[in-house]
Amino acid sequence: MAATSPGVFMRLHRKAILCLCHDATMLQVRRLLLEHFGYKVWPTRSVEDATLLAENVCPDMLLMDNNYPGVDLEQVAEQIKQVCPQVIAVVLSPYFAVHDSSRTAVDRFVPRDEEPDALAARIAELFAERGPGEFSSHVY
């Protein structure tokens, strides 16, 4: 996949991503990467904070790491979608070939260990698949 220029994203509506990860260092890395590509990022390490943030900002995407101890990511996605029905729930996982029948609220599993440009391109593809009129009306 080709590298994506951050300038392309800056000219568009700034999509907001709620990023949930228990690892503080990885959360910071993802925040910096996604901001570099023009997204507004709401980073959090707790499910409770993620739910509160969703109630206040209604993000366009929920990006979660599958390596979150003791957390049912399907349940988290369901909680966030109750507040923000249009949110795209994405799980970063080494097990990206999960059958559709094994998930309900999670929209997509994306390989966690891809290069930064490839991850940014996948996120852009997910937004493009959803279409421009299917996101929150917030401008960040």
Secondary structure, DSSP 4 states (H G I P E B T S, - for coil): -----HHHHHTS---EEEEE-S-HHHHHHHHHHHHHTT-EEEEES-HHHHHHHHHHH--SEEEEES--TT--HHHHHHHHHHH-TTPEEEEEES-----GGG-SS--EEEETTS-HHHHHHHHHHHHHHH-TTSS-----
